[in-house]
Amino acid sequence: MVSNPVHGLPFLPGTSFTDPTKTAFHRSQTLGYRNGYAVARRPTVGIGGDRLQINQLSQAELDELANKRPVLTYGQPKQAPPADFIPAHVAFDKKVLKFDAYFQEDVPMSTEEHYRIRQVSIYYYLEDDSMSVVEPVVENSGIPQGKLIKRHRLTKNDRGDHYHWKDLNRGINITIYGKTFRIVDCDRFTQEFLESQGIELNPPEKMALDPYTELRKQPLRKYVTPSDFDQLKQFLTFDKQVLRFYAIWDDTDSMFGECRTYIIHYYLVDDTVEIREVHERNDGRDPFPLLMNRQHMPKILVENAKNFPQCVLEISDQEVLEWYTAKDFIVGKSLTILGRTFFIYDCDPFTRQYYKEKFGITDLPCIDVSKKEPPPIKQELPPYNGYGQVEDSAQNCFTLIPKAPKKDVIKMLVNDNKVLRYLAALESPIPEDKDRRFIFSYFLATDMISIFEPPVRNSGIIGGKYLGRTRVVKPNSLVDNPDYYGPGDFFIGAVIDVFGHRFVILDVDEYVLKYMESNAAQYSPEALSSVQNHVRKQVDPAPELEKSESIGSPCKQTKEDPGTKELEALIDTIQKQLKDYSCKDNIREAFQVYDKETSGYVDREKFFKICESFNIPVDDSLVKELIRICSHEEGKINYYNFVRAFSN
């Protein structure tokens, strides 16, 4: 009797209890598979955590039962299930048989080879029984190589049968499209596959070699010339090696002769000589590169060859005893070539190295043959002839086509539209010239002076432009190096000599004083103080002063003239309101064109025509008042005071 080990009670109905330690309450599986057959598993009984095997068999008995075929006592036995079918494209996927072969090709049009051996590889694809023939590419073969026959099933006879892997073996010939291929060997996989299929393979053969390919692999034959002098060796040794010499040909002893430079080339490869000309800029000669073409140069001729017509026939060895060689060209020595004596004074570094290695000459000199140029002749300007300015006249001596002298552009830009004005009187023994007044205008941009004489009515002297813009030379200055008047020469009481006429400075405008104070270094202290004292007297005039002269007025205005103050005040007002019309010079020149008598007056019709061309607002009330004051009884208008109103 089996007892319960936990409680010590027999396994009898009513005496068994539930095991509290049991956690798995599933039912054990009774079916399973062994060696592909369904078998029933034997149940196990667990007693106190241990499993008791019921009817347990040994492993040998189980194997015997598994291999034992059941015997039926009735009915027909069942057939075994067929094996699984595997198609060829799956079984033989990526399995290829490779055979090494060659074929012979005739070469009828070559003298170096009569036939050609071409090595190929034959591939047999097991998955679809197709074949392909590929020839390895040989560099520089000149033959289209690569895939000779693309992959497809190849026929082996006229009946349409195709090649099978059973037809392939080592040491046999197969014909494909009229070409016979000799199979000599196969790879390891092909050998194992054929042997596994029961095919006995022939022994491998040696691959045939192409005779022409093997001939090309042999080294080239070396030919040795048996002669005493090897010209080929000279060519191979001295190819592109040239000796260069620098020489001169001194022909100054003959009429119109000169000393000319040349370059002599000696070619070591064939002992020829070439003479090249050296052209200089503006030498007046045609640019021919060669004086003598490259040729063999004879040094000593035979006696009978002196009358040889060298100009029409080429000299041969029969007429020459000795030719010029490299040892005849030495720096510092002269040699005669075709009747000209050349003196070699230098050579290039390669030539020096060649003479050092070949002849042992290490001290080739470099001779200076350049002639020292005579000192340049100092160019002296001819004496001044009095026409024009000295700078303009000197340009005719510098160039064939004279050019305008250079101007100081910076000075012109800085001092543009800067004018210094002075009032001057003429020193003259003539009584009529004592009351004449002149306005000097000094242009700082060009250092030029212009003189204008305001016209005075009933004076008997025609006023206007007295001197155009020009540079005035100081008296007693040199003709070749003239000294011109500058801003420092103009001050109160200064005497200005203008081409023989003496003028005395009497008055200046306010801008002159401002310029002198800002550029005091250009003026002497006496000149600056004289202008300052004069301007101070004008600001604080003395009671007994009865008469005042102003710059720019066409006539002398007296203190008793009531229209003077009104005119000056009106001009100042117009200048403040019309600042944009600062074109006094242009307007003045336009009026002077119509004022042919330089009287300072023009007709009313011409006056308004000029104002209209310059867009002057004649309809303005202030301008109308100015025109009324400047009008004359004879129907003319004084344009001097009118132009003053439009200048800043």
C-alpha positions in Angstrom: 0.0 0.0 0.0 1.2 3.5 -0.9 1.1 6.0 1.9 1.1 9.7 1.9 4.6 10.8 2.9 3.3 14.2 4.2 0.5 13.0 6.5 1.5 9.4 6.9 -1.9 8.2 5.9 -2.6 5.5 3.3 -4.0 6.5 -0.2 -7.5 5.3 0.6 -10.7 7.0 -0.1 -11.4 9.4 2.8 -7.9 9.4 4.0 -6.3 11.7 1.3 -6.1 15.5 1.7 -5.3 18.4 -0.7 -1.7 19.2 -0.8 -1.4 22.9 0.2 2.1 23.2 -1.5 0.7 22.2 -5.0 0.7 25.2 -7.4 0.2 23.5 -10.8 -3.3 22.2 -11.4 -3.1 21.6 -15.2 -3.5 18.3 -16.9 -0.4 16.8 -18.3 -0.1 16.5 -22.2 -0.3 12.9 -23.4 0.5 13.4 -27.1 3.9 14.2 -28.8 6.1 13.6 -31.8 9.3 11.5 -32.0 11.3 11.1 -35.2 8.4 12.6 -37.2 5.8 10.2 -35.8 2.9 11.0 -33.4 3.3 9.0 -30.2 1.4 8.9 -26.9 3.3 10.2 -23.8 3.1 8.1 -20.7 1.5 9.8 -17.8 3.5 10.5 -14.7 2.2 10.4 -11.2 3.7 12.9 -8.7 4.0 11.8 -5.1 5.2 14.5 -2.7 7.0 16.5 -5.5 8.7 13.4 -7.0 7.5 12.0 -10.3 7.1 8.3 -10.7 7.5 7.0 -14.3 5.0 4.3 -15.1 5.9 1.7 -17.6 9.2 3.4 -18.3 11.1 1.9 -21.3 14.8 2.1 -22.1 16.2 4.1 -25.0 17.0 1.1 -27.0 13.4 -0.2 -26.7 12.1 3.2 -27.7 14.3 3.3 -30.8 13.2 -0.2 -31.7 9.6 0.7 -31.4 10.2 3.9 -33.5 11.8 2.0 -36.4 9.3 -0.9 -36.3 6.8 -0.8 -39.0 3.3 -1.5 -37.9 1.7 -4.6 -39.2 -1.9 -4.5 -40.0 -4.0 -7.6 -39.5 -6.5 -6.5 -42.1 -6.7 -4.3 -45.2 -4.1 -3.0 -47.7 -1.0 -1.2 -46.2 -0.7 2.5 -46.7 2.0 3.9 -49.0 4.7 6.2 -47.5 4.3 9.9 -48.3 6.4 11.1 -51.3 9.5 13.2 -50.6 9.3 17.0 -51.0 9.9 18.3 -54.6 12.6 20.9 -54.9 12.8 22.7 -58.4 16.2 23.0 -60.3 16.3 26.8 -60.1 16.2 26.5 -56.3 18.5 23.5 -55.9 21.2 24.8 -58.3 20.8 28.6 -57.7 24.1 30.4 -58.1 26.0 27.2 -58.9 28.2 27.5 -62.0 30.7 25.2 -63.5 33.9 26.8 -64.9 36.2 25.3 -67.5 39.5 26.8 -68.8 39.8 26.4 -72.6 41.4 28.0 -75.6 40.9 28.1 -79.4 43.2 28.8 -82.3 42.7 31.6 -84.7 44.5 32.0 -88.1 46.3 35.3 -88.9 46.8 35.4 -92.7 47.8 39.1 -93.1 50.8 39.3 -90.7 54.5 38.5 -91.2 55.2 38.2 -87.5 52.6 35.5 -86.6 50.6 32.9 -88.6 48.1 31.9 -85.9 47.0 33.2 -82.5 46.0 31.3 -79.3 43.2 32.9 -77.4 42.5 31.7 -73.9 38.8 31.7 -72.7 36.7 30.6 -69.8 33.5 28.5 -70.4 30.8 28.9 -67.8 28.0 26.3 -67.4 24.9 27.4 -65.3 23.3 24.5 -63.6 20.0 26.2 -62.9 18.9 26.5 -66.5 21.7 24.5 -68.5 22.9 27.7 -70.2 26.5 28.5 -71.2 28.6 31.5 -71.9 32.2 32.0 -73.2 34.3 34.9 -71.8 37.8 35.9 -72.9 39.9 37.8 -70.3 40.9 41.3 -71.5 44.6 41.7 -72.3 46.1 45.2 -72.2 47.2 46.6 -75.6 46.1 43.5 -77.5 44.2 45.4 -80.1 41.6 42.7 -80.2 37.9 43.1 -79.1 37.8 40.9 -76.0 35.4 40.3 -73.1 32.2 38.2 -73.5 32.5 36.3 -76.8 29.3 34.3 -76.5 26.5 35.6 -74.3 24.7 33.3 -71.9 22.1 30.9 -73.5 21.6 27.2 -74.3 24.1 26.1 -76.9 23.3 23.4 -79.5 25.8 20.6 -80.0 24.6 19.0 -83.3 22.3 19.5 -86.2 19.4 17.7 -84.5 18.9 20.6 -82.0 20.3 18.8 -78.9 21.8 21.1 -76.3 25.0 20.8 -74.4 24.6 19.2 -70.9 27.1 19.2 -68.1 27.5 15.5 -68.7 29.0 16.4 -72.1 31.8 18.5 -70.6 35.1 17.1 -69.4 38.8 17.9 -69.3 40.9 17.1 -72.3 38.1 17.2 -74.9 37.1 19.4 -77.8 33.7 21.0 -78.2 32.5 23.0 -81.2 30.5 26.1 -80.6 29.3 28.1 -83.7 32.1 26.7 -85.9 34.9 27.4 -83.4 36.6 24.4 -81.7 37.4 25.0 -78.0 39.9 22.7 -76.2 39.0 22.3 -72.5 42.2 21.9 -70.5 41.1 22.3 -66.9 38.3 23.2 -64.5 38.0 24.7 -61.0 37.7 22.8 -57.7 33.9 23.2 -57.4 33.4 21.8 -60.9 35.6 18.8 -60.2 33.8 18.0 -57.0 30.4 18.3 -58.6 31.2 16.1 -61.5 32.8 13.4 -59.3 29.8 13.4 -57.1 27.6 12.7 -60.1 29.7 9.7 -61.0 31.6 11.2 -63.9 35.3 10.3 -64.2 37.4 13.4 -65.1 40.3 13.3 -67.4 43.7 14.6 -66.1 44.2 18.3 -66.6 46.3 19.6 -69.5 48.7 22.6 -69.8 47.2 25.8 -71.2 48.6 26.6 -74.6 50.4 29.9 -74.9 50.3 32.5 -77.7 53.7 32.7 -79.4 53.4 36.3 -80.4 52.5 37.4 -76.8 55.4 35.5 -75.5 57.7 37.1 -78.1 56.6 40.6 -76.9 57.6 39.7 -73.3 61.2 39.1 -74.3 63.6 42.1 -73.9 64.5 44.1 -77.0 67.7 43.2 -78.7 70.6 45.5 -78.2 72.6 46.4 -81.4 76.2 47.4 -81.1 77.7 49.4 -84.0 81.1 48.0 -84.8 82.4 51.3 -86.3 85.0 53.5 -84.5 82.8 56.5 -84.1 79.2 55.8 -83.0 76.9 58.5 -84.3 73.9 56.9 -82.7 75.6 57.1 -79.3 76.5 60.7 -79.9 72.8 61.4 -80.8 71.5 59.6 -77.7 74.0 61.1 -75.4 74.0 64.8 -76.5 70.5 65.1 -77.8 69.1 68.6 -76.9 72.4 69.7 -75.4 73.6 73.0 -77.0 76.6 75.2 -76.1 75.8 78.9 -76.1 78.4 81.6 -76.6 77.9 85.4 -76.7 80.0 87.1 -79.3 80.4 90.5 -81.0 81.4 91.5 -84.5 83.3 94.8 -84.5 83.0 96.4 -87.9 83.6 100.0 -86.9 86.7 100.2 -89.1 84.6 100.2 -92.2 82.4 103.0 -93.4 79.1 103.0 -91.6 80.2 100.0 -89.6 79.1 99.3 -86.0 79.7 96.8 -83.2 76.9 94.2 -83.2 76.2 91.3 -80.8 75.4 87.7 -81.7 74.6 84.4 -80.1 76.6 81.3 -81.4 75.0 77.9 -80.8 77.1 74.8 -81.0 74.9 71.6 -81.2 76.8 68.7 -79.6 74.5 66.1 -81.2 75.9 66.6 -84.7 78.7 69.3 -84.3 76.8 72.0 -86.2 77.0 75.7 -85.7 74.2 78.4 -85.7 74.6 82.2 -85.4 71.6 84.2 -84.2 71.2 87.9 -84.3 70.4 90.0 -81.2 67.9 92.7 -82.0 67.5 95.8 -79.9 64.5 98.1 -79.8 64.6 100.7 -82.5 67.8 99.4 -84.1 66.4 100.1 -87.6 67.0 96.5 -88.8 64.6 93.9 -90.1 63.8 91.3 -87.5 65.7 88.4 -89.2 66.4 85.8 -86.4 69.4 84.1 -88.1 72.6 85.4 -89.5 73.8 81.8 -90.4 71.6 78.8 -90.5 72.5 75.6 -88.6 75.3 73.8 -90.6 78.7 72.2 -90.4 81.3 74.9 -90.4 84.7 74.3 -92.1 87.8 75.5 -90.4 90.5 74.7 -92.9 89.9 74.0 -96.6 92.1 72.1 -99.0 94.2 74.2 -101.4 92.2 73.3 -104.5 88.9 74.1 -102.8 89.6 77.9 -102.5 87.8 78.4 -105.9 85.0 76.0 -104.9 81.6 77.6 -105.6 80.3 77.6 -102.0 77.3 79.8 -102.8 75.7 77.2 -105.0 77.2 73.8 -103.9 77.5 72.3 -100.4 80.9 71.7 -99.1 81.8 68.0 -98.4 84.6 66.2 -96.6 86.6 66.3 -99.8 87.0 70.1 -99.7 87.6 70.4 -96.0 90.7 69.4 -94.0 89.3 70.3 -90.6 85.9 71.2 -89.2 85.1 73.5 -86.3 84.6 71.5 -83.0 83.7 72.4 -79.5 87.4 73.0 -78.5 87.7 75.8 -81.0 85.1 78.0 -79.2 87.0 79.5 -76.2 85.8 82.6 -74.3 88.2 85.4 -74.8 89.4 84.3 -78.2 88.4 85.3 -81.7 87.4 83.0 -84.6 86.6 83.7 -88.2 83.4 82.3 -89.6 82.5 82.9 -93.3 84.9 85.9 -93.5 83.6 87.6 -90.3 85.7 87.7 -87.1 83.7 87.1 -84.0 85.0 87.8 -80.5 83.5 85.5 -77.8 83.2 87.3 -74.5 80.9 85.1 -72.5 78.9 81.8 -72.3 76.0 80.3 -70.3 76.4 78.1 -67.2 75.8 74.8 -69.0 78.7 75.6 -71.4 81.0 76.4 -68.5 80.1 73.1 -66.8 80.7 71.2 -70.1 84.2 72.7 -70.6 85.0 71.9 -67.0 84.1 68.2 -67.3 85.2 67.7 -70.9 88.4 69.8 -71.3 89.2 70.6 -67.7 88.9 74.4 -68.3 87.6 76.0 -65.1 88.5 79.7 -65.5 86.4 80.8 -68.4 86.2 84.6 -68.0 83.3 87.0 -68.6 84.6 89.9 -70.5 82.9 93.3 -70.4 82.6 94.6 -74.0 80.0 97.2 -73.4 81.1 100.7 -74.4 80.6 103.5 -71.9 78.1 105.9 -73.1 79.3 109.5 -73.3 77.9 111.9 -70.7 74.5 113.3 -71.8 74.6 116.7 -73.4 72.9 119.3 -71.3 69.9 120.7 -73.1 69.9 124.4 -73.0 66.8 126.4 -74.0 67.3 129.0 -76.6 66.8 132.6 -75.6 63.3 133.9 -75.1 62.0 135.6 -78.2 59.3 137.6 -76.4 56.3 135.9 -77.9 53.9 134.4 -75.5 54.9 133.1 -72.1 58.2 131.5 -71.3 56.6 128.2 -70.3 54.6 127.9 -73.5 57.6 128.8 -75.7 59.8 126.2 -73.9 57.4 123.4 -74.8 58.5 123.7 -78.5 62.0 122.6 -77.4 60.9 119.6 -75.4 58.7 117.7 -77.9 58.0 117.7 -81.6 54.4 118.4 -81.0 54.2 120.9 -78.2 51.9 120.4 -75.3 50.4 122.8 -72.8 52.5 123.2 -69.7 51.3 121.3 -66.6 49.1 123.2 -64.2 48.9 123.0 -60.5 45.5 121.3 -60.3 45.4 121.3 -56.5 46.0 125.0 -56.4 43.3 125.6 -59.0 40.7 123.6 -57.1 41.6 125.2 -53.7 41.6 128.8 -55.0 38.8 128.4 -57.5 36.7 131.6 -57.8 39.0 133.4 -55.4 39.8 136.9 -56.7 41.7 139.8 -55.0 40.6 143.2 -56.2 42.6 146.5 -55.8 42.0 150.1 -56.8 45.0 151.7 -58.5 45.9 155.0 -60.2 48.2 155.4 -63.2 51.4 157.3 -62.7 51.8 159.5 -65.8 53.1 162.9 -66.6 50.0 163.5 -68.7 47.4 165.6 -66.8 44.5 163.7 -68.3 45.7 160.5 -66.7 45.8 161.7 -63.1 42.1 161.1 -62.5 42.0 157.7 -64.2 41.3 154.8 -61.9 41.8 151.1 -62.6 40.6 147.9 -60.9 43.3 145.1 -60.6 41.9 141.6 -60.3 44.4 139.0 -59.1 43.2 135.4 -59.7 44.7 133.1 -57.0 44.0 130.0 -59.0 46.2 130.9 -61.9 48.3 133.9 -60.6 47.0 136.0 -63.5 46.1 139.7 -63.4 43.4 141.5 -65.3 42.9 145.3 -65.3 39.6 147.0 -65.9 39.0 150.8 -66.2 35.5 151.9 -65.2 34.2 154.3 -67.8 33.7 157.9 -66.7 31.2 160.1 -68.6 32.5 163.1 -70.4 36.1 162.2 -69.6 37.1 161.7 -73.2 38.6 158.3 -72.4 36.9 155.0 -73.4 36.8 152.7 -70.3 36.5 148.9 -70.2 39.0 146.1 -70.3 42.5 147.5 -70.0 44.4 144.2 -69.8 43.2 140.6 -70.2 44.1 137.8 -67.9 47.8 137.2 -68.0 50.8 136.8 -65.8 52.8 140.0 -65.3 56.6 139.8 -65.1 58.4 142.0 -62.6 60.8 144.5 -64.0 64.5 143.7 -64.1 63.8 139.9 -63.9 65.7 137.4 -66.1 64.3 136.5 -69.4 64.9 132.7 -69.0 63.8 132.6 -65.4 61.1 135.4 -65.1 59.7 136.5 -61.7 56.0 137.1 -61.7 53.9 139.3 -59.5 52.3 137.5 -56.6 49.8 138.3 -53.9 52.5 139.6 -51.6 53.4 142.4 -54.0 50.0 144.1 -53.7 49.4 146.4 -50.8 48.6 150.1 -50.1 51.1 152.3 -51.8 52.8 149.5 -53.8 53.9 150.4 -57.3 53.0 147.7 -60.0 54.9 147.9 -63.3 52.7 146.4 -66.0 54.6 146.3 -69.3 56.1 149.8 -68.8 53.0 151.4 -67.2 53.3 152.2 -63.5 50.3 151.8 -61.2 49.9 152.8 -57.5 47.6 150.7 -55.3 45.1 153.1 -53.6 42.4 150.8 -52.1 41.5 147.2 -51.5 38.2 145.4 -50.8 37.3 143.6 -47.6 38.1 140.1 -49.0 41.7 141.2 -49.6 42.1 142.1 -45.9 40.5 138.7 -44.8 42.8 136.8 -47.2 45.9 138.7 -46.0 45.1 138.0 -42.3 44.4 134.3 -43.0 47.7 134.0 -45.1 49.9 136.4 -43.2 53.0 134.3 -44.0 52.8 135.4 -47.7 52.9 139.1 -46.8 55.4 141.3 -45.1 54.4 143.0 -41.8 54.5 146.4 -43.4 52.2 145.4 -46.2 49.7 143.8 -43.8 49.7 146.9 -41.5 49.3 149.3 -44.4 46.1 147.5 -45.5 44.7 147.2 -42.0 45.3 151.0 -41.3 43.7 151.9 -44.6 40.6 149.8 -44.0 40.3 151.2 -40.4 40.3 154.7 -41.8 37.5 153.8 -44.2 35.4 152.4 -41.3 36.0 155.6 -39.2 36.3 158.3 -41.9 37.6 161.8 -40.9 35.1 164.7 -40.9 37.1 166.6 -43.4 37.0 163.7 -45.9 34.9 164.9 -48.8 35.4 162.3 -51.3 35.4 158.4 -51.3 36.3 156.1 -54.1 34.9 152.5 -54.2 36.0 149.5 -56.3 33.8 148.3 -59.1 31.8 151.6 -59.7 31.7 152.7 -63.3 32.2 156.4 -62.3 33.4 158.4 -59.3 30.5 158.8 -56.8 30.7 162.0 -54.6 29.5 162.2 -51.1 26.8 164.7 -52.0 25.3 162.2 -54.5 22.0 161.2 -52.8 21.5 158.1 -55.1 24.7 156.4 -54.0 23.5 155.2 -50.6 20.2 154.2 -52.0 21.9 152.2 -54.8 24.3 150.4 -52.4 21.5 149.5 -50.0 19.4 148.1 -52.9 22.3 146.1 -54.2 22.9 144.6 -50.8 19.3 143.6 -50.4 19.2 142.0 -53.8 22.4 140.0 -53.1 20.8 138.6 -49.9 17.6 137.6 -51.6 19.0 136.3 -54.9 21.9 134.2 -53.8 21.6 131.6 -56.6 22.4 134.2 -59.4 26.2 134.3 -58.8 27.2 134.5 -62.4 28.6 138.0 -62.7 31.4 137.1 -65.1 29.1 135.5 -67.6 26.6 138.3 -67.4 29.3 140.9 -67.7 30.8 139.2 -70.8 27.3 139.1 -72.4 26.8 142.8 -71.9 30.3 143.6 -73.1 29.5 141.8 -76.4 26.8 144.4 -77.2 28.8 147.3 -75.6 31.3 147.6 -78.4 32.3 151.1 -77.4 33.0 149.9 -73.8 30.9 152.8 -72.4 29.2 150.7 -69.7 25.7 151.2 -71.2 23.5 149.1 -73.5 20.1 149.6 -75.1 17.0 148.7 -73.1 15.9 146.1 -75.7 19.3 144.3 -75.6 19.4 144.7 -71.8 16.1 142.8 -71.3 17.1 140.2 -74.0 20.2 139.4 -72.0 18.3 139.2 -68.8 15.8 136.8 -70.3 18.7 134.5 -71.5 20.1 134.3 -68.0 16.7 133.8 -66.4 17.0 137.0 -64.3 13.7 137.8 -62.5 13.1 141.3 -64.0 9.5 141.2 -62.7 10.7 141.4 -59.1 10.1 144.7 -57.4 13.6 145.1 -56.2 15.1 144.3 -59.6 12.7 146.8 -61.3 13.8 149.5 -58.8 17.5 148.7 -59.6 16.8 148.9 -63.4 15.1 152.3 -62.8 18.1 153.7 -60.9 20.6 152.4 -63.5 18.5 153.8 -66.4 19.8 156.7 -68.4 17.9 159.5 -70.1 19.0 158.4 -73.6 17.2 155.0 -73.3 20.2 153.1 -72.1 21.0 151.2 -68.9 24.2 151.2 -66.9 25.0 147.4 -66.6 28.0 147.8 -64.3 25.9 148.5 -61.1 23.3 146.0 -62.3 25.9 143.2 -62.5 27.2 144.0 -59.0 23.8 143.0 -57.6 24.1 139.4 -58.8 27.6 138.6 -57.5 28.2 137.2 -54.0 
